[in-house]
Amino acid sequence: MANHYQPSAVLRDNAKGFLNGKYRGTTLLTIFIAGVSYAAAMLMVNLNSIITAGFLRSGAVSFSATMAMYIIRLLLSAALSVVLSVFSFGTSIYYLKLGTGQTARLADAFYGYKENFSRNIIITLAVNGPMLLFEMISTFLQQLYSDYGNVRFLIAAIVFTLIGLVVTVYVEMSLEIVFFIIADFPDYTAKQALSAAWNKMNGHRVRLFKLFLSLIPYYLLAVLSFGIGLIWVIPFSLESVAQFYLDLMNPKKVSGEWERTV
């Protein structure tokens, strides 16, 4: 019998089932991650102000000095983003535990920082690197356009943004499950985990993309609730992806219709 993979609707239903009665923990985790992200954003704002003030005090207002200031700010922002993204390992383990009936704890969120941090940074760079690179280039070009008014900078920024969007989506669809793979195979090196994720997603990138598209209406509803609904939607989407991974790694060998897990 051929492998039979579950459609997005069933993956979402399974996610709802496994989250039932677990929203206290997922809410705490969501608020915690949001709080850390907000604190990091505020830190970056302050660092940007310090860097800008330092350049102005030194009287460095030449073109090269201005470009150096922008580049330093962008590199710091990218570095902070990568470090924060290591939380993806912990949240993946948390929702993978929920999706397999295990006990998940808030402490799981720190897994990526406690276990083989250097490997996890490399993986995070591989997953987020393309997005950060194109984002940095586009932001840099937009700043040049703002400063000098040359429309060529604006056109280049738009082109890089569009190319970056395509590349980012493809890379993320190819490597989205790498965090779950580390949870299942903690002894993997960065290269092994990335290769395993990329190869396993062959023929399944469109399925994952469809799952993400099916979650958009939930995020729209959350926005209409002034963001309050994100406390439920974010765990729901993360658990849905965990269900996708579990289904991908252990599909049902059936000839008939699929069945809900819970």
Stockholm file with secondary structure:
# STOCKHOLM 1.0

chainA/1-262         MANHYQPSAVLRDNAKGFLNGKYRGTTLLTIFIAGVSYAAAMLMVNLNSIITAGFLRSGAVSFSATMAMYIIRLLLSAALSVVLSVFSFGTSIYYLKLGTGQTARLADAFYGYKENFSRNIIITLAVNGPMLLFEMISTFLQQLYSDYGNVRFLIAAIVFTLIGLVVTVYVEMSLEIVFFIIADFPDYTAKQALSAAWNKMNGHRVRLFKLFLSLIPYYLLAVLSFGIGLIWVIPFSLESVAQFYLDLMNPKKVSGEWERTV
#=GR chainA/1-262 SS CCEECCCHHHHHHHHHHHHTTCHHHHHHHHHHHHHHHHHHHHHHHHHHHHHHHHHHHTTCCSHHHHHHHHHHHHHHHHHHHHHHHTHHHHHHHHHHHHHTTCCCCGGGGGHHHHSCHHHHHHHHHHHHHHHHHHHHHHHHHHHHHHHHCCHHHHHHHHHHHHHHHHHHHHHHHHHTTHHHHHHHCTTCCHHHHHHHHHHHTTTTHHHHHHHHHHHHHHHHHHHHTTTTTHHHHHHHHHHHHHHHHHHHHSCEECSSCCCCCC
#=GC SS_cons         CCEECCCHHHHHHHHHHHHTTCHHHHHHHHHHHHHHHHHHHHHHHHHHHHHHHHHHHTTCCSHHHHHHHHHHHHHHHHHHHHHHHTHHHHHHHHHHHHHTTCCCCGGGGGHHHHSCHHHHHHHHHHHHHHHHHHHHHHHHHHHHHHHHCCHHHHHHHHHHHHHHHHHHHHHHHHHTTHHHHHHHCTTCCHHHHHHHHHHHTTTTHHHHHHHHHHHHHHHHHHHHTTTTTHHHHHHHHHHHHHHHHHHHHSCEECSSCCCCCC
//
